[in-house]
């Protein structure tokens, strides 16, 4: 008989589980990169306390179509998910949901500052 088999259920779960700031930051950068179509290493993530919840601030570039391609075919903008503004707004809720789901951390908000653009010929892949 193993030691766990005779243990009371409450004894099996004693202790602490903590997710480091570094792990949360890596998760936030990956979620932002996925939501905005850029490599996670290009995202800067900072955390702050917001009345006991975590507030996430991101500084990141965003993937955009080449402007010459948009001039030739204005439908390229919707193919990328809409305007930069619309995509940043949509990314906030996507990032908040993904980080919360995967980490269990309670976030109050996600703030995004677009710092640049990654120009590409391809549309958004989902």
CORKA-V743178 format. One record per residue. N is the residue number from 1. RES is the residue in three letters. NEAR is the number of other C-alpha atoms within 10 Angstrom. Layout:
BEGIN
N&RES&NEAR  N&RES&NEAR
END
This chain:
BEGIN
1&UNK&5  2&UNK&6  3&UNK&6  4&UNK&10  5&UNK&9  6&UNK&8  7&UNK&10  8&UNK&9  9&UNK&10  10&UNK&7  11&UNK&9  12&UNK&10  13&UNK&9  14&UNK&8  15&UNK&6  16&UNK&5  17&UNK&7  18&UNK&7  19&UNK&10  20&UNK&9  21&UNK&11  22&UNK&9  23&UNK&12  24&UNK&20  25&UNK&18  26&UNK&17  27&UNK&20  28&UNK&28  29&UNK&26  30&UNK&21  31&UNK&21  32&UNK&31  33&UNK&22  34&UNK&17  35&UNK&21  36&UNK&26  37&UNK&19  38&UNK&20  39&UNK&17  40&UNK&18  41&UNK&11  42&UNK&16  43&UNK&23  44&UNK&17  45&UNK&19  46&UNK&15  47&UNK&16  48&UNK&11  49&UNK&11  50&UNK&12  51&UNK&8  52&UNK&10  53&UNK&13  54&UNK&16  55&UNK&19  56&UNK&24  57&UNK&17  58&UNK&21  59&UNK&18  60&UNK&24  61&UNK&21  62&UNK&24  63&UNK&22  64&UNK&26  65&UNK&19  66&UNK&15  67&UNK&15  68&UNK&10  69&UNK&15  70&UNK&14  71&UNK&10  72&UNK&9  73&UNK&10  74&UNK&12  75&UNK&12  76&UNK&21  77&UNK&19  78&UNK&11  79&UNK&13  80&UNK&19  81&UNK&16  82&UNK&16  83&UNK&12  84&UNK&17  85&UNK&10  86&UNK&10  87&UNK&15  88&UNK&20  89&UNK&14  90&UNK&15  91&UNK&21  92&UNK&19  93&UNK&14  94&UNK&17  95&UNK&24  96&UNK&22  97&UNK&15  98&UNK&17  99&UNK&23  100&UNK&16  101&UNK&11  102&UNK&10  103&UNK&14  104&UNK&11  105&UNK&14  106&UNK&15  107&UNK&18  108&UNK&14  109&UNK&16  110&UNK&19  111&UNK&16  112&UNK&18  113&UNK&13  114&UNK&14  115&UNK&12  116&UNK&12  117&UNK&14  118&UNK&13  119&UNK&12  120&UNK&13  121&UNK&14  122&UNK&14  123&UNK&16  124&UNK&19  125&UNK&9  126&UNK&6
END
